Amino acid sequence: MEEKTNEEDIQLPPVDFETFVRDLITTAHLYLHGFRDPETEKVIVNLGLAKRMIDTLEMLEQKTKGNLSVPESNFLANSLYELRMGYIRAANNQKEAPEQDESENTSEQEATNAENVSTETEETPNEQVNSNS
């Protein structure tokens, strides 16, 4: 007797422009806010890959200009704005983290941060998010 796997039970929405963009946005959010590595249990934040996803969405916006419905265009523009602001906040937080006053952090917090957070970033020539939209 064959057992059904969970993959067969999952009903995915049809692929349309909005779901495609949502997938890219979700990936960007994961890189911006971090995700737990299942093997090491460390939280991984990768601003370089988050910026890459934002750049991909910007390219998509430029290439589809004039071909999207108003709701699709608004959704993409609003999503890009939110991602750009999230990127700037995350980049600023990453720069400020080493400068925090040691009296604010307890030894336990520092040990937890050192064990659970692994920040991987790609070197990019321009840390600012490209705002050519």
Secondary structure as UniProt FT lines:
FT   HELIX           6..9
FT   HELIX           17..33
FT   STRAND          35..36
FT   TURN            38..40
FT   STRAND          43..45
FT   HELIX           47..63
FT   TURN            64..67
FT   HELIX           70..96
FT   HELIX           97..99
FT   HELIX           102..104
FT   HELIX           107..116
FT   STRAND          117..119
//
